[in-house]
Amino acid sequence: EIVEEFIAEPSLAAPDDGELQVYLDENRDKFAIPGRVSYSQVYLDASKRGEQVYSDADELLAELLQSTVDIDISMVGDSFMGGYRFTDETDFGVGRIFGKDFAQQLFELPVGGWVGPVESGYGLHLVRIDSRTDVQIPSLEQVRDKVRMEWLAEQQRQTNDLLYAELRKRYDITIETPPAKSFGTGNGE
């Protein structure tokens, strides 16, 4: 039966550009070049500030927006062990620190000015997006080799699935459970 699998493995013909383009279009997320964001954040700890955290955020945001000098953001807001400035982070990198929802919002905020508050699992943050690039879907030319390898692997998986389905039709599969062991009472039984 193993021999059948080796015999059944096709030597797949190389896909043409049309097939590769269709595969790329259907699997955009697999080949996407992640967006990146550079940003600064000021943290406001809701557990320390309680209900006041939202009004504190509004006041601090107003101060940041009105300031004409570069403020040392590590000295405003609350202490945050994760840092204050982040450079060229992907959504995965941002999400790892602040959570997926926070990361999603960061990639939607305008570039250049302080905004917020933005919530994370830690509390509230005032955020300034310094630069951002959006997710890019590469052209076939840029990722042809990778798309070709993935296409071939997918074709092989589909062929194997068909082969295994055909093999299963030929056999009855019975799973036998071993008999339960008998445990004695400790009296020599």
C-alpha positions in Angstrom: 0.0 0.0 0.0 2.9 2.4 0.7 4.1 1.5 -2.8 0.8 2.7 -4.2 1.4 6.1 -2.6 4.8 6.5 -4.2 3.4 5.3 -7.5 0.4 7.6 -7.1 2.5 10.7 -6.4 2.2 12.7 -9.6 5.0 14.6 -11.2 3.1 17.8 -11.2 3.5 19.9 -14.3 4.8 23.3 -13.6 1.9 25.8 -13.2 1.5 28.6 -15.7 1.3 32.2 -14.6 -2.5 32.2 -14.9 -2.8 29.4 -12.4 -0.3 31.1 -10.1 -2.1 34.4 -10.3 -5.4 32.7 -9.4 -3.7 31.0 -6.4 -2.2 34.3 -5.3 -5.6 36.0 -5.6 -7.3 33.3 -3.6 -4.6 33.3 -0.9 -3.7 36.9 -0.5 -3.2 36.8 3.2 -0.6 34.1 2.9 1.6 36.3 0.7 0.8 39.7 2.1 3.6 42.0 3.2 2.5 43.2 6.7 2.0 46.9 7.3 4.2 48.6 9.8 3.7 51.4 12.3 6.0 53.6 14.3 4.2 55.3 17.2 4.5 56.8 20.7 2.1 56.2 23.5 1.3 57.7 26.9 -0.3 55.2 29.3 -3.1 56.0 31.8 -3.6 53.2 34.4 -7.3 52.7 35.0 -6.7 50.6 38.1 -4.9 53.6 39.8 -7.1 56.4 38.4 -10.6 54.7 38.6 -13.5 56.6 37.0 -11.2 59.7 36.7 -9.1 57.9 34.0 -11.3 59.2 31.1 -11.3 62.8 32.2 -7.6 62.6 32.9 -7.1 61.3 29.4 -9.1 64.2 27.9 -7.0 66.7 29.9 -3.7 65.2 29.0 -4.6 64.9 25.4 -5.5 68.6 25.3 -2.1 69.4 26.9 -0.3 67.3 24.3 -2.2 68.9 21.4 -1.5 72.4 22.7 2.2 71.9 23.4 4.6 73.6 21.1 7.7 71.8 22.5 8.5 68.1 22.4 7.3 66.7 25.7 9.2 63.9 27.5 6.3 61.4 27.3 8.0 59.2 29.9 7.3 61.9 32.4 3.6 62.3 31.7 0.8 59.7 32.3 1.6 56.6 34.3 4.7 54.4 34.3 4.6 51.7 31.6 7.1 48.9 31.5 6.4 48.1 27.9 7.9 51.4 26.6 6.8 54.7 25.1 8.1 54.7 21.6 7.8 51.9 19.1 9.4 51.7 15.6 8.4 49.6 12.6 6.0 47.3 14.4 3.7 44.9 12.5 0.2 44.4 13.7 1.3 41.1 15.2 4.1 42.9 17.1 1.7 45.5 18.4 -0.9 42.9 19.3 1.6 40.8 21.2 2.1 43.8 23.6 -1.2 45.6 23.6 -3.8 43.2 22.2 -5.3 42.6 18.8 -8.0 45.3 19.1 -5.4 47.9 20.0 -3.3 46.9 17.0 -6.2 47.1 14.7 -7.0 50.7 15.9 -3.4 51.8 15.5 -3.5 50.9 11.8 -6.6 53.0 11.4 -5.6 56.2 13.2 -4.4 59.3 11.4 -0.7 59.9 11.2 0.9 62.9 12.9 -1.0 64.1 15.9 -2.0 62.8 19.3 -5.3 61.0 19.5 -7.1 58.9 22.1 -7.8 57.5 24.3 -7.3 54.0 22.8 -8.0 51.1 25.1 -5.9 48.1 25.7 -5.9 45.3 28.3 -3.6 47.6 30.4 -5.8 50.7 30.4 -6.0 53.8 28.3 -3.4 55.2 25.9 -2.9 58.4 24.1 -1.2 57.7 20.8 0.7 59.5 18.2 1.3 57.7 14.9 4.7 58.8 13.5 4.6 56.7 10.4 2.6 53.9 8.9 2.7 51.6 5.9 -0.4 49.6 5.0 -0.5 45.9 4.2 0.7 45.3 0.7 -0.3 42.5 -1.6 2.8 41.7 -3.7 2.6 41.2 -7.5 3.1 37.7 -8.9 6.5 38.8 -10.1 7.6 39.6 -6.6 6.6 36.3 -5.1 6.5 33.9 -8.0 8.8 31.2 -6.4 6.9 31.2 -3.1 3.5 31.1 -4.8 4.8 28.2 -7.1 6.0 26.2 -4.1 2.7 26.7 -2.2 0.7 25.9 -5.3 2.7 22.6 -5.8 2.3 21.7 -2.1 -1.5 22.3 -2.3 -1.8 20.2 -5.4 0.2 17.4 -3.7 -2.1 17.6 -0.6 -5.2 17.4 -2.8 -3.8 14.4 -4.7 -2.9 12.6 -1.4 -6.3 13.3 0.1 -7.9 11.7 -3.0 -5.6 8.7 -2.8 -6.2 8.1 0.9 -10.0 8.4 0.3 -9.8 5.7 -2.4 -7.6 3.5 -0.2 -10.1 3.8 2.7 -12.9 2.6 0.4 -11.1 -0.7 -0.2 -10.7 -1.6 3.5 -12.9 -2.1 6.5 -11.3 -0.5 9.5 -12.0 -2.2 12.8 -10.7 -0.8 16.1 -10.4 -3.3 18.8 -10.1 -2.3 22.4 -7.9 -4.6 24.6 -9.8 -6.4 27.3 -9.8 -4.6 30.6 -7.3 -5.9 33.1 -8.7 -7.6 36.1 -7.4 -6.4 39.4 -7.4 -8.8 42.3 -8.6 -8.0 45.8 -5.1 -8.5 47.2 -5.9 -11.9 48.6 -3.8 -13.8 46.1 -6.4 -13.6 43.3 
